Amino acid sequence: MNILITAGPTREPLDPVRYLTNRSSGKMGYAIAGAAAHEGHRVLLISGPTSLDVPDGIDFIPVETAAEMYEAVANHIGRMDAAVFAAAVADYTPVHVAVDKIKKSGETLTLELVKTSDILGSARREMRFGGFLVGFAAETENLEENARAKLERKGCNLVVANDVSRSDIGFDSEDNEALLVFPDHTEAFAKASKYELAMRVVQLVEGGNS
Ligand code: CTP
């Protein structure tokens, strides 16, 4: 299968030396890319900046901003059988990027932000993607309910939901525990390495159903 995977954080510039970002390490997306390649699939990894090595044998497009990630996905998703959106994409980006470094002046500084395009949310509609679609949900409360709402809103076949209020899983950790939310049921994935969760996600993608 041809599988597209997004991973890592995005970086939204404020001025030539500063940006807004988040705590995503990219480990989950890279683990899925590695597992899919290991299973013999053709993988395209589109990733924001991380400190990880790109797994062998996969195609790689590095990006920085949410807008760049959107464009890379839009350019390639058409020929994919499955797409897994593991990236932690910035939901907002600065309205203006200062050409020169912002100088200290007042006691407070207000930034004006504007919503980024929802890449996962555009896959079905704007990009007309008909393949198996996997989203991620990072939640601090009402995990299953919020993940199911996301699944329906964005037309996913599966949402991998993480409780990010826990420090022993998710974000920078080696392990993950997740709820696998499908259109008609939910499955718990007990705490295990991100690679084991990645293998499970790849299996589900291969099964192509819920
Ligand atoms: N995502 C994306 N593009 C964005 C934002 C999110 O592709 N601009 C994808 C992420 O890769 C992930 C899922 O959407 O697969 C996470 O969605 P999230 O941002 O948590 O959902 P929202 O619908 O924006 O809801 P929330 O209010 O919880 O942020």
Residues whose N, C-alpha, C, O or C-beta is under 5 A from the ligand:
A	BS01	CTP	F85 A86 A87 A88 V89 A90 T116 S117 D118 I119 L120 G135 F136 A137 A138
